[in-house]
């Protein structure tokens, strides 16, 4: 059986199952913790097993209160960066940088640096590559705790 009650903080009307009485929940409107109160016997709706609690004809109209927040609204969905295939089709291409470290392209006793960089350059396309700069860097090997000098490339491209 379901019953309705209002959030004590934002007055949002909520509907829960009677088994939730006494449990702590977060209000979906204001995100504050509250305890589900005991139901008012006049607000309990029962339905035969397998039937909805109300039909469309007898459905009661609910008026929800939208809580007001001060300041700018938060972004719930962020825009992802486009894939290389999509970026290559854009007319207004942005300058981007991709760095490849040799250590990141290695598997057990096999160096895949050339294959990885070549595949990337093929994907971007020669006409969109602005520069390819070799880099040297040093990192601490966690297994031996020695500093290792290695190489890589930095690719500047439009995409």
ABEGO torsion letter per residue (X at the ends): XBBBBBBAAAGBBBBBBAAABGBBBBBAAAGBBBBBBBBBAAABBBBBBGBBABBAAABBBBBBBBBBBBEBBBBABBBBBBBAAAAAABABBBBBBBBBBAAAABBBGBBAAAAAAAAAAAAAEAAABABBBBBBBBBBBAAAGBBBBBBBBBBBBBX
